[in-house]
């Protein structure tokens, strides 16, 4: 008799940190992954931009390189209040002018977008909210198309790479974006571009040459992959421009020579991927996969030209029956494995230590357009022939496990993941941009997709409209969305999506496509990535230290405190230590109400061994009052609610729960500027329910109950984040 298939009640793929599976609406600062071992690295310190590789041009000379679009695009934005605006080529609008809770931009780049990537900055950058975005593709928009084997001879197709300067912040006032530089070239269309992923950004003067914005790899229509050392815009203005150059004026730099050129005969690459800072994998239209040794090429004294580039090919191999459409390494930490998808519908896993033995992960009756594989996961994401985003991985026994993340209304052009969080994003030919948590908890009704927006085109009026406010969709709701033909109207296609690669701004997502419109926005509804405890402090350090020292001296005279400290029945724990750094920075009692005149000294907290009883000593300052000299009743209810959580949640299933009912009785006023003791204990436990009682008391020889409360806490039916008080 065969066994019935057991119901799967767990995630196929566990996240790197506990709780990340409950991030549904976007990347949360509570669950960012620690990637300091990678992003603290510094690379190519001896390599800088040089003036000889660039020629400063004026706008009139640059016109033949720039997008051919002349008329502005008419775009409708907004949710409750919709507004139609005209966005000229090379200009942008701020999202917070049209949305109450959105931060970011809509940019009209003027050309069909096939290359899109943020500049990786250093982890300790002094200006983390200033970010740079490279955009490239075709000079035209929806009317321009190129055949798979169409190779433009160098010098026959002029084009430009745009570098946009953005202020990405969720708390600071918005600033207009700036088209900071246009890099002019005659290498044909740009099929893909990627910045070296870490360690190369420079914004201060260097001994030789110019400080570099980054190392940019571009896949060009003339069949080459080029590495260009892009100078920092500030350095260009300082050393290559007249002194009175406007800092908001676009710089036009013509590329005179590329630092490295890699090429194969009679083929071109449509997709490239950095494997750390040392190598690049490229997939070619003839089916070849080549891994280029960038480190050796950059450190070589001789120029790396097309003719000698084969010297720097680490390996090459065939594994598809057609051209390669997408390729990606498993993260950036010296990866050895990569996945690639082809025009034959195959998704292939390759170990570059033995590239001639590979695994076919999936085969579809359509082009395998996109794939992604972050370094923190064993799961590989891709789109299949049914317009479904899927995740797959290998079990220990070699078998495949497959998950699904919802249908896309239209073919998926691009999938993006981040090294800092578990969210992926996808863009489709029908104008939809979705995001979802790749580690999201599996369970009925919980699997969800966040519909970021849809770009719609009205052919009759020649107008675009961004449809926002769709929010979270279940798997079944994504299936119910009307399906579209494979390509639909070319105007709506979202061809590239990319997350910002810098931790302070890693919640920002950029997306763009055939219309030339590029949208950058913060993809979460509640978390402020930038807030920290130090930024919230409103008092000088000397004042804080003086107040804390005075209260510390007072602790010695609290007899009950000393008795509990010396007792074996109680264990002292650090208040609020259980909170993550981000959660602590947003906490009312741990941060917002901390400081002189408020809760100036960290509360002193003690548990019994079973964590069913808790005692906490706290000093209330003079600035926490409702009536003058009397502590606000809302604050009393808040600290009692926290105390009741301390004594109930540890006993609930999964050590997680929420307040279902709170009853507060105010017996006597709580005077300000005094120490009080808060006691709590677990009263009753029944399955997923726990009842507790707590009170605030004076520290007199005969304690007086000032405020008391009872509460019911309930553990959710599905596992929530564990709280270790």
ABEGO torsion letter per residue (X at the ends): XBBBBBBBABBABBBABBGAAABAAEBBAAABBBAAAAAABBBGAABBBBAAABBBBBAAAAAAABBABABBBBBBBEAABBBBBBBBBGBBBBAAAABAABBEBBBBAGBBBABBBBBBBBAABABAABBBBBBBEBABBAABBBBAABBBBBGABBBBBBBBBBBBBAABBBBBBBBABBBBBAAEBBABBBBBABGABBABBBABEBBBAEBBBBBBAAGBBBBBBBBBAAAAAAAABBAABBAABBBBBBBABBABBBBBBGBBBABBBBBEAABBBBBBAAGBBBBBBAAAAAABABBBBAAAAAAABABBBBABABBBABBBBBEABGBABBBBBBAAGBBBBBBAABAABBBBABBBABBBABBBBBAABABBBBBBAAGBBBBBBBBAAGBBBBBBAEBBBEBBABBBBBAABABBBBBBAAGBBBBBBAABBBEBGABBBBBABBBBBBAAAGBBBBBBGAEBBBAAAAAABBBBBAAEBAAABBABBBBBABAAAAABBBBBBAAGBBBBBBBBAABBAABBAAAABABBAAAAAAAAAAAAAAAAABAAAAAAAABAABBBBBBGAABBAAAAAABAAAAAABEBGBBABBBBBBBBAAGABBBBBBBBBAAABABBGBBBAAAAAAAAAAAAAAAAAAABBGGBBBBABBBBBBABBBBBGBBBBBBBBBABBBEABBBBBBBBBBABABBBBABBBBBBBBBBABBBBBBBX
